[in-house]
Amino acid sequence: MQRRGFVAGAAALFLGACSKVADSSAGQSLFRASEKWHRGAQRLLGGGGLVKEYDRSEISPFFRGNGSQTVDTPEYAAAQAAGFADWRLEVTGLVTHPLSLSLDNLRRLPQRTQITRHDCVEGWSAIGEWTGPQLSSILEGAQLLPEARFIVFRCADTLGGARYYESIDLDDAFHPQTIIAHALNGEPLPVRNGAPLRLRVERQLGYKHAKYLTGIEAVASLEGIEGGKGGYWEDRAGYHWYAGI
């Protein structure tokens, strides 16, 4: 846990300076090299194991939202008013069996509940209890094709006029603590925290935990997807694509 806290704090300091050097070729080379080192070191130091899970008595009294805290569209407002009964999670891309899953479909899958700490790049943390199916069970149902290497998450929210998205590799996608959460602390996911569905990829910083999920896409490469760097903040501010802690 000391290592996790140190890495989270160091990442906050590093990413806070990204915009100052991200436009230079030297800065881009530095970011690529440091990310490769970070990814290798994190997994060498035990990144393949489970992150710490907490007791219910340690749950934070309030789990704040950040980034988008709602989706400002008539379609989302209507979906919220209907209790997200018609919300669909589309599973597409390099899969044998594309899926279109409702919340009821997702709740019928085997569920995992885990109490974990969320570390935000802004420097704050909170502990919450998340419930949802493991991403691995969804991908196994869709049956990935052999050429699939990454999982891209499509979202309903926008920041600065662009739709949010994120991505992870198959190592994190099949990690047992990577889930598609529909509940926080035993209640349906609040809007500020990404209702009705959000990714929980517990080995990475908070900006990787995409909210307001509408789609999961299996791809062979991240090149050509949006800005080509694998995520909203990675494309715009030079954030590391791999944000392991």
C-alpha positions, 0 to 999 in steps of 0.5 A: 500500500505504501508503493500504491500511495507513492505511485499515485502521488508521483503520477499526480505530480508528473501528469500535472506537468504534462501540458508544459512539455507534451507539445515538444518532441523531446517531451513526447519521447520522455513520456513514451519511455517513462510509460514503458518503464512504469508499466514494466515496473508495476507488473514486475512489482506485483501488478498481476495480483489483487489490489487491497480490499477493505472492510465495510467500516472503512468505506468513505462517507461520501464518494465524490464525482469528478470530470463529467458528473452527468450527461447533458443530453435529452436522451440521457435525461429520458433514460435516467427518468426511466430508471435506465430500463432501456440502456444498452451496453454494446459489445462489438469489434473483434468478437465472434458474437457481438452483444447488446446487454441491458442492465437486467442482462448484466445483473443476471451474470455472476456478480463480484463485490469489492471494496477498493480505494479509488486514487484520482490523479488530482490527488484525492482518494476514496474507498467504495464498495462496487458491484458488477460482473467481471469484464472477463465474463462479458468478453468470454461471452462475446468470444474475442478473436485471436487478433484482439489486443485492446478493449476500448470503452465508449461513453455517453459523456462529453468534455470540451465537445468530445466524447469520453473514451478509454482503453486497456490491454487484455491483461487488465481486461481479464484481471478478476478485479476489473468489473463493469459496476452498476452499484456503489455501496449497495445502491444503484450507481449515482449519476455523479459516479457514472450511472448506470454503468462504469468501468472499475479497473482497480490497478489503474488511476481514476481517469481510466475508470470510464463512466456512463458506458455505452460500448465495449469494443475489442480492437487490434490496435489503438491507432486510428481511434480518436486521437490514437493514444488510447484515451480522452486525456491521453489524446489531449494532455499527454497523460500516460495510457498505462496508469498503473498503481 
